[in-house]
Amino acid sequence: MANKGKQQSTARTSAPAKGAARGSSRAGTPGKSAPVNRRRPSPAVYRRRRQVVFGALLVVIALIVGGIVALTGALAGNPEPQAVSTPDVSTAPTQGTAPTGTAAPSPSAPPTPVCDFNLMTVAAKTDKPAYGPEEKPLLTMTITNGGTAPCEVNVGTSQMEYLLMSGSDRIFSSKDCQTGGEDLIKTIQPGKSETANFPWQRNRTLEGCAEITAKPGAGGAYYTFEARLGNKSSAKVAFQLN
């Protein structure tokens, strides 16, 4: 009997211990961390990551290069093209400003009128009043605009004539041996003049450039010079050949 009582006592005391062991085993189970299986990124993910990093690096390099170029241009003083902003066409122009748009073409200037010969003067002169045996007279024709507006006049050799006389004797004309005159249109301002010079070789001519061997007389002979432009003639100017 005594032994049986001991066994029962032992069994009763050991039962809670076994239950406690079970309790501790159950309590400890949730606290344990289960192993996690982490998936490694695929090669495609690695490629995309490298592409993103490479693209960002290119952007940074481009910004750095652009900054260097802009700084270099500013230091060198080279003008850069400036962006032009497009005006808002819906905005009405304010008072005192011209509307933006294509400017209307300006009317062409009227053509310069032909000179009225009634308002023109033609003058003749020589560079000296008398000439020695080896000197050649320089004959000058001056055309003056006596009007109040600019005008055009033909001052070419086709319109000019240098005529020399000795009394009633026709000595020389620049048209006698002329092989084709030229036109020269000039615009003369009011009160202004055009001049033309002709060096005379102290020779005689005939109309049609016929041959003549006679020479103008010297020894103090007097001659007159008359300048003609079209149908306009100058006053005669006298000079002497010695």
CYANA upper distance limits for C-alpha pairs under 8 A (distance plus 0.5 A):
  1 MET  CA      5 GLY  CA      6.76
  2 ALA  CA      6 LYS  CA      6.94
  3 ASN  CA      7 GLN  CA      6.76
  4 LYS  CA      8 GLN  CA      6.77
  5 GLY  CA      9 SER  CA      6.66
  6 LYS  CA     10 THR  CA      6.55
  7 GLN  CA     11 ALA  CA      6.55
  8 GLN  CA     12 ARG  CA      6.61
  9 SER  CA     13 THR  CA      6.79
 10 THR  CA     14 SER  CA      6.58
 11 ALA  CA     15 ALA  CA      6.60
 12 ARG  CA     16 PRO  CA      7.76
 13 THR  CA     17 ALA  CA      7.59
 14 SER  CA     18 LYS  CA      6.77
 15 ALA  CA     19 GLY  CA      6.70
 16 PRO  CA     20 ALA  CA      6.34
 17 ALA  CA     21 ALA  CA      6.51
 18 LYS  CA     22 ARG  CA      6.71
 19 GLY  CA     23 GLY  CA      6.47
 20 ALA  CA     24 SER  CA      6.43
 21 ALA  CA     25 SER  CA      6.53
 22 ARG  CA     26 ARG  CA      6.63
 23 GLY  CA     27 ALA  CA      6.45
 24 SER  CA     28 GLY  CA      6.44
 25 SER  CA     29 THR  CA      6.88
 26 ARG  CA     30 PRO  CA      8.20
 27 ALA  CA     31 GLY  CA      8.11
 28 GLY  CA     32 LYS  CA      7.37
 41 PRO  CA     45 VAL  CA      6.61
 41 PRO  CA     46 TYR  CA      7.50
 42 SER  CA     46 TYR  CA      7.14
 43 PRO  CA     47 ARG  CA      6.69
 44 ALA  CA     48 ARG  CA      6.76
 45 VAL  CA     49 ARG  CA      6.67
 46 TYR  CA     50 ARG  CA      6.71
 47 ARG  CA     51 GLN  CA      6.62
 48 ARG  CA     52 VAL  CA      6.65
 49 ARG  CA     53 VAL  CA      6.75
 50 ARG  CA     54 PHE  CA      6.48
 51 GLN  CA     55 GLY  CA      6.47
 52 VAL  CA     56 ALA  CA      6.69
 53 VAL  CA     57 LEU  CA      6.68
 54 PHE  CA     58 LEU  CA      6.75
 55 GLY  CA     59 VAL  CA      6.84
 56 ALA  CA     60 VAL  CA      6.81
 57 LEU  CA     61 ILE  CA      6.71
 58 LEU  CA     62 ALA  CA      6.58
 59 VAL  CA     63 LEU  CA      6.69
 60 VAL  CA     64 ILE  CA      6.76
 61 ILE  CA     65 VAL  CA      6.63
 62 ALA  CA     66 GLY  CA      6.50
 63 LEU  CA     67 GLY  CA      6.62
 64 ILE  CA     68 ILE  CA      6.79
 65 VAL  CA     69 VAL  CA      6.70
 66 GLY  CA     70 ALA  CA      6.60
 67 GLY  CA     71 LEU  CA      6.55
 68 ILE  CA     72 THR  CA      6.53
 69 VAL  CA     73 GLY  CA      6.63
 70 ALA  CA     74 ALA  CA      6.68
 71 LEU  CA     75 LEU  CA      6.69
 72 THR  CA     76 ALA  CA      6.54
 73 GLY  CA     77 GLY  CA      6.60
 73 GLY  CA     78 ASN  CA      6.12
 73 GLY  CA     79 PRO  CA      8.09
 73 GLY  CA     80 GLU  CA      8.29
 74 ALA  CA     78 ASN  CA      7.23
 74 ALA  CA     79 PRO  CA      8.48
 87 PRO  CA    100 THR  CA      8.09
 89 VAL  CA    100 THR  CA      8.38
 92 ALA  CA     99 PRO  CA      8.29
 93 PRO  CA     97 THR  CA      6.74
 93 PRO  CA     98 ALA  CA      7.28
 93 PRO  CA     99 PRO  CA      5.94
 93 PRO  CA    100 THR  CA      8.42
112 THR  CA    150 PRO  CA      7.37
112 THR  CA    151 CYS  CA      6.15
112 THR  CA    152 GLU  CA      6.93
112 THR  CA    187 THR  CA      8.29
113 PRO  CA    150 PRO  CA      8.07
113 PRO  CA    151 CYS  CA      5.62
113 PRO  CA    152 GLU  CA      6.62
114 VAL  CA    151 CYS  CA      5.76
114 VAL  CA    152 GLU  CA      5.14
114 VAL  CA    153 VAL  CA      6.63
115 CYS  CA    119 LEU  CA      8.07
115 CYS  CA    120 MET  CA      7.85
115 CYS  CA    145 ASN  CA      8.22
115 CYS  CA    151 CYS  CA      5.28
115 CYS  CA    152 GLU  CA      5.87
115 CYS  CA    153 VAL  CA      6.19
116 ASP  CA    120 MET  CA      7.12
117 PHE  CA    121 THR  CA      8.12
117 PHE  CA    232 LYS  CA      7.69
119 LEU  CA    145 ASN  CA      7.08
119 LEU  CA    146 GLY  CA      5.52
119 LEU  CA    147 GLY  CA      6.03
120 MET  CA    143 ILE  CA      7.47
120 MET  CA    144 THR  CA      6.21
120 MET  CA    145 ASN  CA      5.54
120 MET  CA    146 GLY  CA      5.88
120 MET  CA    147 GLY  CA      7.91
121 THR  CA    143 ILE  CA      6.28
121 THR  CA    144 THR  CA      5.78
121 THR  CA    145 ASN  CA      7.39
121 THR  CA    146 GLY  CA      7.50
121 THR  CA    232 LYS  CA      8.32
121 THR  CA    234 SER  CA      7.99
122 VAL  CA    141 MET  CA      7.44
122 VAL  CA    142 THR  CA      6.15
122 VAL  CA    143 ILE  CA      5.23
122 VAL  CA    144 THR  CA      7.11
122 VAL  CA    227 ALA  CA      7.52
122 VAL  CA    228 ARG  CA      7.67
122 VAL  CA    229 LEU  CA      7.74
122 VAL  CA    232 LYS  CA      7.36
122 VAL  CA    233 SER  CA      6.71
122 VAL  CA    234 SER  CA      5.48
123 ALA  CA    141 MET  CA      6.30
123 ALA  CA    142 THR  CA      5.59
123 ALA  CA    143 ILE  CA      7.13
123 ALA  CA    227 ALA  CA      7.16
123 ALA  CA    233 SER  CA      8.41
123 ALA  CA    234 SER  CA      5.40
123 ALA  CA    235 ALA  CA      7.15
124 ALA  CA    139 LEU  CA      7.90
124 ALA  CA    140 THR  CA      6.33
124 ALA  CA    141 MET  CA      5.46
124 ALA  CA    142 THR  CA      7.04
124 ALA  CA    225 PHE  CA      7.46
124 ALA  CA    226 GLU  CA      6.68
124 ALA  CA    227 ALA  CA      5.88
124 ALA  CA    234 SER  CA      6.54
124 ALA  CA    235 ALA  CA      7.37
124 ALA  CA    236 LYS  CA      7.49
124 ALA  CA    237 VAL  CA      6.99
125 LYS  CA    139 LEU  CA      6.69
125 LYS  CA    140 THR  CA      5.89
125 LYS  CA    141 MET  CA      7.36
125 LYS  CA    225 PHE  CA      8.01
125 LYS  CA    237 VAL  CA      6.65
126 THR  CA    137 PRO  CA      7.19
126 THR  CA    138 LEU  CA      6.22
126 THR  CA    139 LEU  CA      5.41
126 THR  CA    140 THR  CA      6.58
126 THR  CA    237 VAL  CA      8.19
126 THR  CA    239 PHE  CA      7.99
127 ASP  CA    137 PRO  CA      7.37
127 ASP  CA    138 LEU  CA      6.17
127 ASP  CA    139 LEU  CA      7.45
127 ASP  CA    140 THR  CA      8.24
128 LYS  CA    137 PRO  CA      7.80
128 LYS  CA    239 PHE  CA      8.04
129 PRO  CA    238 ALA  CA      7.94
129 PRO  CA    239 PHE  CA      5.35
129 PRO  CA    240 GLN  CA      6.83
130 ALA  CA    239 PHE  CA      6.08
130 ALA  CA    240 GLN  CA      4.95
130 ALA  CA    241 LEU  CA      6.35
130 ALA  CA    242 ASN  CA      7.67
131 TYR  CA    135 GLU  CA      6.05
131 TYR  CA    136 LYS  CA      7.62
131 TYR  CA    137 PRO  CA      7.48
131 TYR  CA    240 GLN  CA      6.79
131 TYR  CA    241 LEU  CA      5.62
131 TYR  CA    242 ASN  CA      6.39
132 GLY  CA    241 LEU  CA      6.98
132 GLY  CA    242 ASN  CA      5.51
133 PRO  CA    218 ALA  CA      7.88
133 PRO  CA    241 LEU  CA      7.63
133 PRO  CA    242 ASN  CA      6.00
136 LYS  CA    199 PRO  CA      7.31
136 LYS  CA    200 TRP  CA      6.51
136 LYS  CA    201 GLN  CA      6.39
136 LYS  CA    202 ARG  CA      6.93
137 PRO  CA    199 PRO  CA      6.56
137 PRO  CA    200 TRP  CA      6.12
137 PRO  CA    201 GLN  CA      8.13
137 PRO  CA    202 ARG  CA      8.27
138 LEU  CA    197 ASN  CA      7.21
138 LEU  CA    198 PHE  CA      6.32
138 LEU  CA    199 PRO  CA      4.96
138 LEU  CA    200 TRP  CA      6.72
139 LEU  CA    162 TYR  CA      8.23
139 LEU  CA    197 ASN  CA      6.15
139 LEU  CA    198 PHE  CA      5.52
139 LEU  CA    199 PRO  CA      6.50
139 LEU  CA    200 TRP  CA      7.47
139 LEU  CA    225 PHE  CA      8.27
140 THR  CA    195 THR  CA      7.36
140 THR  CA    196 ALA  CA      6.23
140 THR  CA    197 ASN  CA      4.96
140 THR  CA    198 PHE  CA      6.81
141 MET  CA    195 THR  CA      6.05
141 MET  CA    196 ALA  CA      5.75
141 MET  CA    197 ASN  CA      6.88
141 MET  CA    227 ALA  CA      6.40
142 THR  CA    193 SER  CA      6.98
142 THR  CA    194 GLU  CA      6.24
142 THR  CA    195 THR  CA      4.87
142 THR  CA    196 ALA  CA      7.10
143 ILE  CA    193 SER  CA      5.80
143 ILE  CA    194 GLU  CA      5.71
143 ILE  CA    195 THR  CA      6.79
144 THR  CA    188 ILE  CA      8.17
144 THR  CA    191 GLY  CA      7.00
144 THR  CA    192 LYS  CA      6.20
144 THR  CA    193 SER  CA      4.66
144 THR  CA    194 GLU  CA      7.06
145 ASN  CA    150 PRO  CA      8.35
145 ASN  CA    151 CYS  CA      8.25
145 ASN  CA    188 ILE  CA      6.73
145 ASN  CA    189 GLN  CA      7.17
145 ASN  CA    190 PRO  CA      5.89
145 ASN  CA    191 GLY  CA      5.80
145 ASN  CA    192 LYS  CA      6.33
145 ASN  CA    193 SER  CA      6.84
146 GLY  CA    190 PRO  CA      6.68
146 GLY  CA    191 GLY  CA      6.00
146 GLY  CA    192 LYS  CA      8.50
147 GLY  CA    190 PRO  CA      6.09
147 GLY  CA    191 GLY  CA      7.61
148 THR  CA    190 PRO  CA      5.72
148 THR  CA    191 GLY  CA      8.24
149 ALA  CA    189 GLN  CA      7.08
149 ALA  CA    190 PRO  CA      5.87
150 PRO  CA    187 THR  CA      7.01
150 PRO  CA    188 ILE  CA      6.09
150 PRO  CA    189 GLN  CA      4.84
150 PRO  CA    190 PRO  CA      6.05
151 CYS  CA    187 THR  CA      5.93
151 CYS  CA    188 ILE  CA      6.15
151 CYS  CA    189 GLN  CA      7.27
152 GLU  CA    185 ILE  CA      6.90
152 GLU  CA    186 LYS  CA      5.95
152 GLU  CA    187 THR  CA      4.83
152 GLU  CA    188 ILE  CA      6.76
153 VAL  CA    185 ILE  CA      6.05
153 VAL  CA    186 LYS  CA      5.98
153 VAL  CA    187 THR  CA      6.98
153 VAL  CA    188 ILE  CA      7.97
154 ASN  CA    159 GLN  CA      7.44
154 ASN  CA    183 ASP  CA      6.72
154 ASN  CA    184 LEU  CA      5.78
154 ASN  CA    185 ILE  CA      4.89
154 ASN  CA    186 LYS  CA      6.76
155 VAL  CA    159 GLN  CA      6.88
155 VAL  CA    160 MET  CA      7.37
155 VAL  CA    183 ASP  CA      7.42
155 VAL  CA    184 LEU  CA      5.83
155 VAL  CA    185 ILE  CA      6.66
155 VAL  CA    186 LYS  CA      7.24
155 VAL  CA    229 LEU  CA      7.88
156 GLY  CA    160 MET  CA      7.02
156 GLY  CA    181 GLY  CA      7.69
156 GLY  CA    182 GLU  CA      5.87
156 GLY  CA    183 ASP  CA      4.80
156 GLY  CA    184 LEU  CA      4.76
156 GLY  CA    185 ILE  CA      7.66
157 THR  CA    161 GLU  CA      8.03
157 THR  CA    181 GLY  CA      5.42
157 THR  CA    182 GLU  CA      5.77
157 THR  CA    183 ASP  CA      7.03
157 THR  CA    184 LEU  CA      8.29
158 SER  CA    180 GLY  CA      7.84
158 SER  CA    181 GLY  CA      4.47
158 SER  CA    182 GLU  CA      5.57
158 SER  CA    183 ASP  CA      6.30
159 GLN  CA    181 GLY  CA      8.20
159 GLN  CA    183 ASP  CA      8.08
159 GLN  CA    228 ARG  CA      8.33
159 GLN  CA    229 LEU  CA      5.80
159 GLN  CA    230 GLY  CA      5.44
160 MET  CA    227 ALA  CA      8.06
160 MET  CA    228 ARG  CA      6.20
160 MET  CA    229 LEU  CA      5.22
160 MET  CA    230 GLY  CA      7.07
161 GLU  CA    173 SER  CA      7.16
161 GLU  CA    174 SER  CA      6.09
161 GLU  CA    175 LYS  CA      6.67
161 GLU  CA    227 ALA  CA      6.57
161 GLU  CA    228 ARG  CA      5.55
161 GLU  CA    229 LEU  CA      7.07
162 TYR  CA    172 PHE  CA      8.37
162 TYR  CA    173 SER  CA      6.10
162 TYR  CA    174 SER  CA      5.80
162 TYR  CA    175 LYS  CA      8.30
162 TYR  CA    198 PHE  CA      8.31
162 TYR  CA    225 PHE  CA      7.67
162 TYR  CA    226 GLU  CA      6.74
162 TYR  CA    227 ALA  CA      5.62
162 TYR  CA    228 ARG  CA      7.06
163 LEU  CA    171 ILE  CA      8.35
163 LEU  CA    172 PHE  CA      6.33
163 LEU  CA    173 SER  CA      5.08
163 LEU  CA    174 SER  CA      7.30
163 LEU  CA    225 PHE  CA      6.34
163 LEU  CA    226 GLU  CA      5.70
163 LEU  CA    227 ALA  CA      6.91
163 LEU  CA    228 ARG  CA      8.29
164 LEU  CA    170 ARG  CA      7.06
164 LEU  CA    171 ILE  CA      5.97
164 LEU  CA    172 PHE  CA      5.54
164 LEU  CA    173 SER  CA      6.96
164 LEU  CA    223 TYR  CA      7.22
164 LEU  CA    224 THR  CA      6.11
164 LEU  CA    225 PHE  CA      5.26
164 LEU  CA    226 GLU  CA      6.95
165 MET  CA    169 ASP  CA      6.16
165 MET  CA    170 ARG  CA      5.27
165 MET  CA    171 ILE  CA      5.65
165 MET  CA    172 PHE  CA      7.52
165 MET  CA    223 TYR  CA      6.22
165 MET  CA    224 THR  CA      5.80
165 MET  CA    225 PHE  CA      7.24
166 SER  CA    170 ARG  CA      7.08
166 SER  CA    171 ILE  CA      7.08
166 SER  CA    222 TYR  CA      7.15
166 SER  CA    223 TYR  CA      5.27
166 SER  CA    224 THR  CA      6.87
167 GLY  CA    223 TYR  CA      7.90
167 GLY  CA    224 THR  CA      8.44
171 ILE  CA    204 ARG  CA      5.85
171 ILE  CA    205 THR  CA      7.01
171 ILE  CA    206 LEU  CA      8.48
171 ILE  CA    216 PRO  CA      7.66
172 PHE  CA    176 ASP  CA      8.37
172 PHE  CA    203 ASN  CA      7.69
172 PHE  CA    204 ARG  CA      5.64
172 PHE  CA    205 THR  CA      5.51
172 PHE  CA    206 LEU  CA      7.70
173 SER  CA    205 THR  CA      7.11
173 SER  CA    206 LEU  CA      8.30
173 SER  CA    207 GLU  CA      8.50
174 SER  CA    178 GLN  CA      7.11
175 LYS  CA    207 GLU  CA      8.38
176 ASP  CA    205 THR  CA      6.95
176 ASP  CA    206 LEU  CA      6.58
176 ASP  CA    207 GLU  CA      5.26
176 ASP  CA    208 GLY  CA      5.87
176 ASP  CA    209 CYS  CA      5.57
177 CYS  CA    205 THR  CA      8.11
177 CYS  CA    207 GLU  CA      8.13
177 CYS  CA    208 GLY  CA      6.98
177 CYS  CA    209 CYS  CA      5.15
188 ILE  CA    192 LYS  CA      6.59
188 ILE  CA    193 SER  CA      7.04
188 ILE  CA    194 GLU  CA      7.80
189 GLN  CA    193 SER  CA      8.31
202 ARG  CA    215 LYS  CA      8.04
202 ARG  CA    216 PRO  CA      7.17
203 ASN  CA    215 LYS  CA      6.43
203 ASN  CA    216 PRO  CA      6.96
204 ARG  CA    212 ILE  CA      7.56
204 ARG  CA    213 THR  CA      8.39
204 ARG  CA    214 ALA  CA      7.33
204 ARG  CA    215 LYS  CA      6.51
204 ARG  CA    216 PRO  CA      6.94
205 THR  CA    209 CYS  CA      6.78
205 THR  CA    210 ALA  CA      7.76
205 THR  CA    211 GLU  CA      8.11
205 THR  CA    212 ILE  CA      7.18
206 LEU  CA    210 ALA  CA      5.92
206 LEU  CA    211 GLU  CA      7.79
206 LEU  CA    212 ILE  CA      7.67
217 GLY  CA    221 ALA  CA      6.80
217 GLY  CA    241 LEU  CA      8.18
218 ALA  CA    241 LEU  CA      5.64
218 ALA  CA    242 ASN  CA      5.44
219 GLY  CA    241 LEU  CA      7.12
219 GLY  CA    242 ASN  CA      4.93
220 GLY  CA    240 GLN  CA      6.41
220 GLY  CA    241 LEU  CA      5.86
220 GLY  CA    242 ASN  CA      4.99
221 ALA  CA    240 GLN  CA      6.17
221 ALA  CA    241 LEU  CA      6.00
221 ALA  CA    242 ASN  CA      7.32
222 TYR  CA    238 ALA  CA      7.20
222 TYR  CA    239 PHE  CA      6.24
222 TYR  CA    240 GLN  CA      4.97
222 TYR  CA    241 LEU  CA      6.91
223 TYR  CA    238 ALA  CA      6.07
223 TYR  CA    239 PHE  CA      6.04
223 TYR  CA    240 GLN  CA      6.68
223 TYR  CA    241 LEU  CA      8.24
224 THR  CA    236 LYS  CA      6.37
224 THR  CA    237 VAL  CA      5.76
224 THR  CA    238 ALA  CA      4.78
224 THR  CA    239 PHE  CA      6.80
225 PHE  CA    236 LYS  CA      5.95
225 PHE  CA    237 VAL  CA      5.63
225 PHE  CA    238 ALA  CA      6.83
225 PHE  CA    239 PHE  CA      8.36
226 GLU  CA    233 SER  CA      7.52
226 GLU  CA    234 SER  CA      6.37
226 GLU  CA    235 ALA  CA      6.86
226 GLU  CA    236 LYS  CA      5.32
226 GLU  CA    237 VAL  CA      7.16
227 ALA  CA    233 SER  CA      6.33
227 ALA  CA    234 SER  CA      5.79
227 ALA  CA    235 ALA  CA      8.26
227 ALA  CA    236 LYS  CA      8.29
228 ARG  CA    232 LYS  CA      6.14
228 ARG  CA    233 SER  CA      4.85
228 ARG  CA    234 SER  CA      6.79
229 LEU  CA    233 SER  CA      6.91
